[in-house]
């Protein structure tokens, strides 16, 4: 697969973005790939948009390079930010419980609590 950056514009004019892995669709002859987005990723993209989790989001996308994390596994990466560090100092003031410093909008409240926050290598403060 390849990696795709997906971004959704928030009501404040900024963007929520995430990088996801694409998978080949069986039977397509290898010419079509589909980005795979987790529920926690969709929650992140939906924040601040005025939409609900079940709503379709208008989005922009582009192919990006996948980088390796860990010793043997290639994983998608999130775009770095210049946001200040710390779940308590940044996210709790916004009423959020997970801080993912690599996200453009680093604060969200994962439905699965700490386990979902850990999925994104986040700092849980809930």
TATATA-V162713 format. One line per field, one symbol per residue. psi: psi as a letter, one per 20 degrees, with the letter a starting at -180 (. if undefined). A space follows every 10 residues. Layout:
BEGIN
psi=???
END
This chain:
BEGIN
psi=rrqpppqppr hjiaqpqqpq qqqppqiijj ipqpppprgh ghgghhpjij rrhiqppprq qqprpqqppa hippqqqqpq rjqqqpgghg hhhijrjpon hiqhniproq hjbhghghhj kropk.
END
